[in-house]
Amino acid sequence: MIKSRGGVIAVLTFVLALTAGLIAIGLGSVSIPIPEILHTLFNPDADTINHTIILNIRLPRVLLALIIGANIAISGAILQAVMGNPLADPGLTGVTSGAAVFVLIIMLVMPEYTQFVPLAAFVGGILAAAIVYMLAWRRNGISPITIILAGVAVNAMCGGGVGYLSIMFSDRLPSALQWLNGSLAAKGNQALLMVLPYSIIGWIASIFAIRKTNVIRMGDQVAMNLGENVNRIRILLSILAVFLAAVSVAAVGMIGFVGLIVPHMARFLVGSNYKYLMPMSMALGALVLLIADTGGRTLFSPMEIPAGILMAVIGGPYFLYLMRRSAF
């Protein structure tokens, strides 16, 4: 009964996220009723102003928010299992900032190579994750507190790199400011088409990784007793988590705390079994980032607040709450 309940809640959350996406398309400086949105979506050849607004501006942005939110939430859920730390997420463990440094090198130093932005983000994220592991590793394994301390150190180093690049190439910085703040503004079909194939690959890999994630979350000793190669599982799952986070960073920039908040919300709703936690995190992450992005572009109109800033305002206090109630 509990298992079927988890599946039903996950499916309902997916439906809720898609419904919220439909509503978000209609919100903005020009309000568009849902019947007209549906008519445009099912009749894309219509030639009206609203048709252009829906298909070329709002729909790509809504889909991008859903995809990026799902990616970051899955990445956070996997990292929390791999690192045995309820406070792990791509931002706090240095993955996001590592990816950001390498992306900024492309954007500011070598803008003619922008086609390599996803690869640069992945390489930067992998390097940051490797450094965190090396700093946190002890003979008796990795403790939750050392992971966070190592993540703080890597974030500080990468923050210095971002600051250095911003100063040295200040004349080119305005083009990267929105990206640094995690904004989905002006992201159209090009960004959507860039991130979608990588995301689908990551989602499929995440489905196949559910069993291994369940094994590793039970602890190294249990996993070894089951005949599993713990280090290999940890490395492969970390690569998958970094891949999903890097794809997101490459597309819209640094958005923090989605990977921290969403898995905790998902556990509260469906439990710790990754058979349900993984799809639940995916659906809930999509919904959370969509709400943040839609709120940022509508609540403060005509000014727009990047989704990354709103998530930081919400996620910071929540992180402090989790840190106080977690026993290290």
Helices and strands as residue ranges (DSSP letters): H 2-26, H 34-42, H 49-52, I 53-58, H 59-83, H 95-104, I 105-109, G 111-116, H 117-136, E 137-138, E 141-142, H 144-168, G 170-172, H 174-180, H 189-208, H 210-217, H 220-225, H 230-252, H 258-270, H 274-298, H 307-325
